[in-house]
Amino acid sequence: MMTLPRRTYFWIACRYEEKVTLQYESRSLPVHAARPLLEAYCAIPLAETSLRLLVVEDDPDLNRQLTTALTDAGYVVDRAFDGEEGHYLGDSEPYDAIVLDIGLPKMDGISVLEAWRRNGRVMPVLILTARDRWSDKVQGFDAGADDYVAKPFHLEEVLARIRALLRRSAGHAQSELTCGPVTLDTRTGRVSVSGNPIKMTSHEYRLLAYLMHHSGRVVSRTELVEHLYDQDFDRDSNTIEVFVGRIRKKLDVDIIQTVRGLGYLLTPPSPGT
């Protein structure tokens, strides 16, 4: 137990359906809610990267392995076990990328993908399948897939392909993102200013990474919440503002502008600043 100003937190090192919980003022919070509280007040890093993904895979073990690997890599991950649930989530939530199995119950993966594309959903989709025939790959690409991995596969390859899809969807060809003197390496999770490393908690990194993936345009607070947290996050929380303030202080470079009433804009600093 640690006592902090106005609050007392208890880490509960237990797992329930793969979720770590935090006891906060007699309320049990899931890991997505515990993470920002711990980082804001305890400076405990819990992840390495950013962005929100969906895994649609009917095999429970493989679904768990993919979700665990992606979560350990720092992504916010939702999951579905059949085509109907996957279609609904992909059609209603703003995912940055989706891992989709083709052989799904209730609604096959090709039909799910075609429905997303018909409805204007443009997020990158990585298809997973046990089928390794060239005709199945062509069918997947024609349905709107962005990449394709045949089972069995190494999780490291899936992670690398997801990183590449996210970079390309944001218009970046390399793993390093830059804005003025600030550099963020999506592969190693490192941030530097003029070559000097900057230590960040995972939530600070996640937020900065999202802004850098979308530099040059205004990103609303709602968009940040939707892409950095899962469905159950308290959207009335002020954690976004807290982390933006901390990032600005650590970078000590004027690259994050507040556009009043709209959100945040990441641009290189003006000459001489």
N, C-alpha and C positions, 0 to 999 in steps of 0.2 A: 504493500500500500504506500502511495506517496501523497502528500498533502500539498496542494497548490492554492494560490490565492482564490478564495471564494468557491473552490471546487475540490472534491476528493474523488479520485479514480481508483478502481481496482481492476488490475489485469486478471482475467480468468482464463487460465491456460487450458481450456477444454475445447473439444470440437463436437459440433453437432451438424451433421450433414455437410461436413467439410467447411463449416463456418466458425471462425474464431469470434468470440464475443467479448465485449467490454462491459463491465458493470459500471454504470454512470448514474450516480444519485438514485440508486435503487432500481434503475431501468436497465434492462439487458439490451445492448445495441449490437447489431450485426457488424461484420468487419467493415463494410462500406461506410457506416456511420462512425465507427470507432476510429478509423484511419485519420480523418481530418482533425478530430479532437486530440488524438495523441500527438500528431505532428505540430499542431498549433501550440500546445501547451507543454509537450514533453520532448519535442524535436526528435521523435523516433521515426526513422525512415522505414517504409514498408514496401516500396516498389522501386522500379528502375526506369520506367518509361511513361507512356501516356496512351490516351485514346480508348474508345469503347468498341468492343467486338461482340459478335454473336456466333456461337457454335451450335450448329444443327446436325446432330449425329444420334442415331437411334441406339447404337451399342453403348450400354452404360459405362463399361470400362474405358472405352476409347474416348467417349465424351468427357469422362472425368480426367483422363490423362491430358487431353487437349486443353481443357479448362484450367487444370493445375499449371501446365507449362506456360500458358498465356498469362495467367494471373501472376505467376512467379516472375514473368518478364515485365510485369507492371501494368498490364492492360486491365481495364474494367471489362469483365466478361459475363454476359448473360448466356443461357443455354436452353436449347429445346431438344426434344427427343422424337418428334415426328414432324411430318411436312406441314400439317395444318397449323400447329403451334409456331413452327419456324416462319411460315408465311405471314402469320399475324404479327409476330414481333418485328420481322424485317420490314413489314409494310407500315408499321405504326411508330417505330422507334428510330432515332437518327444514328444508326451505327456507322462507324468509320470504315469497317470492313466486316465480312461475314465468311466463316468457314462452313461450307455446306456439303453434306453427303448426298450422293445421287440416290442410293437405294433406301429411301425412307418409307415408313408406313403412312397410311392415310392419304399422303400426297407426295409423289416422287419429287426428287430434287430438281429435275429438269423443269417440271411443271411449276414448281415454286419459283425458280429463277425467271422463267418466262413471265409469270404473273407480276413479279417485282418490276421487271423492265417495262412491261406494258403500263404499269402504274407510275412510271417515271422515276423509279428508285435507281439511283446511279452509283451506289456504294460499290467498292471493289468486292468481288466474290471469288474465293478460292474453293474449287470443287475437290472433294475427297471421294474416292470410289474404289471398290475392289475390281472394277472393270478396267482392263488395261488395253482394250482394243482401240485401234485408231478411230473407228467409227463413233465410239462413245465419246472420245475426246472432241471430235468435230462437232458432235451434237451438243456437248456442253458449251463449247466456244460459241456456236451459233445461237445458243439460248441466251448468251450474255455473260458467260464466265470470263474472268480476267486471268485466271491461272488454274492449273490442274495438277494434282498430286495423286498418284495411284498407290493404293495400299498393297503391301505394308510400306511404311515410310518412317523416316527418322524425324522426331519432333523438331530437331534443330533445323531441318530443311523447311518445315512448315513455318517456323519462326522467321527464318530468313526471307521466305517468300512473302509473308505478311508484312515485314518491314519494307520490302521492295514495293509491294502494292500501295502501301500507305504513302511512301515517298512519291511514287509516280502520280497518285491521285491528287497530291498537293502540288504537283509540278516540279518536284525535286528529283534529280537523277542520282545524287550522291547521298551518302549517309550523314554527311555534315551539313547542318543548316546554319546560315550566317545572317546576321543583321547588324551592320556596322561592325564594331569590334567584338560583338558577342558571337560565339560559336557553340553550337549544341550538336553533339555526336549521338545520333539515334542508335548506333550500334553498341557503343560503350556506356551510354548514359552520362556522359561528362559534359560539363558546361565550363567555358572559359571566357574571359574578357581580356582581349589583347594578349592572348597566350597564357594568362594567369588563371589557374583553376579556381572555380567557385564552388564551394560546398553547399549543396541544397538538399532539403528533405525531398522525399519522393513526390509529395503533392506539389511543392514548388516547381520541381522539374516537369511534372506532368502538365501543369498549367502553362509554363513557359514553352514547352514543346508544342502544345496545341496552337498557341499564338504564333510561334515561328513557322509551323506548317502552313499557317494562313496569314502570313505577314502581308501588309499592304491593304487589308480590308478590315472593316470594323467587325469585331466579334462580340456579340451580345453576352450579357451575363447568363441569360437563359441557355444559349448555345453551349457555353462552357459547362454549365451544370449538366446538360443533357449528354455531353460527350465525355465528361470526366468522372461521372458517377453513374451508378445503376438506377433502376427504376424506383427504388424505395428511399432515395436520398431526400432529406428535408430541404425542399427548394426555397424555403424562406430563410435558410441559414445565411449568415454573412461571411462564410468561409472564403468565398471567392475574393471579396474585398480585402480580407486579412492577408491572403497569400499574395495578391498583387502588390500590396504594400511591402511585404517582406522581400519579394523578388526585386522590386525597385531599389530597396535599400542595399541588398547584396550586390546587385550588378553595378550600382552607382553610375549608370549610364542611362540617359534619357531616351529610351526606345519604346516604352509603353505609355501611350497617350490615352487619357480618359476622354471619350467623346460623350459629353453630357447627354443623358437620356437614351443613348444608343449602346454603349459598351466600351470596348478597348480596341485600340489600333496600334499595331506594332510596326514602327518605321525606323530607319536608321537615324541617328542623331544629326541635328543640323551642324554644319561646319563650325568649329570653334567652341562646341559645347562638350 
